[in-house]
Amino acid sequence: MNRSFIKSQSSLQYLDCIAVEVKSKYGAEFRRFSVDRFKPGKFEDFYKLIMHVHRISNMEVMIGYADIHGDLLPINNDDNFCKAVSTAHPLLRVFIQRQGITPSCQP
């Protein structure tokens, strides 16, 4: 079978898949879980899940995701949470940061 055909066929499978794999990063630790692509739920529930999965308590955090272009965009309401999940291909990369902490930039 033609390799490019196999590659394009596998890309289509991601769009048909109901689950979106989420890879979240907080500090140096990573966690993986999945959410439903077509019914991702509410941002508040996702926020609670992130807090539980990473065992974070009594702390305000900011949640962001890397879009398809590699830009870091916020997830802070139902609309941009749904946008993040619906455009994830094949993985939704989530970054958690304590509120008030700015990321260090290296030259």
Stockholm file with secondary structure:
# STOCKHOLM 1.0

chainA/1-107         MNRSFIKSQSSLQYLDCIAVEVKSKYGAEFRRFSVDRFKPGKFEDFYKLIMHVHRISNMEVMIGYADIHGDLLPINNDDNFCKAVSTAHPLLRVFIQRQGITPSCQP
#=GR chainA/1-107 SS CCHHHHHHHHHHHHHHCSEEEEEEEETTEEEEEEEESSCCCCHHHHHHHHHHHTTCCSCCEEEEEECTTSCEEEECSHHHHHHHHHHCSSEEEEEEEETTCCCCCCC
#=GC SS_cons         CCHHHHHHHHHHHHHHCSEEEEEEEETTEEEEEEEESSCCCCHHHHHHHHHHHTTCCSCCEEEEEECTTSCEEEECSHHHHHHHHHHCSSEEEEEEEETTCCCCCCC
//
